[in-house]
Amino acid sequence: MRLPPGTRVLDLACGSGEMLCTWARDHGLAGTGVDISSVFIGSARERARELGVEDMVSFVHGEASGYVAREPVGAAACVGATWIGGGVAGTVELLRRSLGPGWIMLIGEPYWRKEPPDQATVSGSSGIAQDEWMVGLGKLLGSFGELGLDVVEMVLADGDSWDRYEAAKWLSIRRWLDANPGDELYGEMRAALPGRFTGR
């Protein structure tokens, strides 16, 4: 995003904080990540320590859906979690509330390549409902213009890179299950794995 060093970034639904931590290390950016998962926030803080950027980034355990930065930031992001604002339009409005002059916004959003034929296809694609995502890249890009935004950059996942992104989660889930056998979320997390494993 060609942000100058020192730019403050807000990352809503930041997950394990990898983006914010590596941007701090590689580009001298600073900022705050917010996520509802205490597991993710713990991982994010640990990652900041590993990369030596704990004085540049902070992580807040809380609802990203209502979070507004105390002071305006130069960049605001929500990657893969626009459900926090009820979709793209609501998330754009939420991010705008934290942005200062000369801002840039980063949104990561899935879309249907074609209309899913049934709910089984939706569920098999990690979706909830057919209207959860827009149909076609053109419609998604056009929605930003309708919201008064200019699209200035795009990174598009292909089938292989999307599969790598999704598959990379499986080992993390398996390790979490091994470390948290009594957790109340164990069953839900276990169901997120694609196969039945009997051990490591």
C-alpha positions, 0 to 999 in steps of 0.5 A: 500500500506504499505507506510511509514508515510511522503510519498508524494502521488499524486492523479489525478482526486481525486474527493472529496479527501476522499482517500487522506484525510483519508490516511493523517489522518490514515497513516501520508501520505501527498500529492496533489489531482487534479480535474477539478471539482470546486465542488469536490475540494471545498468538498476535502478542507472542508474534509481536514479541518474536519479531521484536515489534511489541513497542510498535503494535498492540492488540485488543481483545474485543468486538471488532464490529464496534471498534473505532480508533481513539485517534485517526489512522492512516490505514484501516483494514479488514481482511476476510471478515466483513461480517463485522459490519454486516457486509462490505458496505457496513464494514467500509462505514465502520473503517471510515470512522477511524480514518484520518486525512489521506487515508487508505483502506484495505478490504479482503472479501470472497466472492462467488465466481458463479451463483451457487446452485444450492445450500450444500454448495454454499456450506461446502464453500465455508459460506453461510448463505447464498447472498453472503457474498457477491456474484462476480468480481465485477459486482464486488469491484463496482460496489466500492465505487457505489460507496464512493471509493476508488479501487487503487490496487488488487491482489486476486487469489487463484484456486491454488493460492486459495487452497493453500490459504485454507489448508494452512489453517488445518495444522494450526487447528490440530495443534490448538486441539492438542493443547486445549482438549477440555476447551468449550470450543473443542467440538466446534474447532474439531468439526472445522478440520476436513478429515478424521484424524486419530492422532498427530 
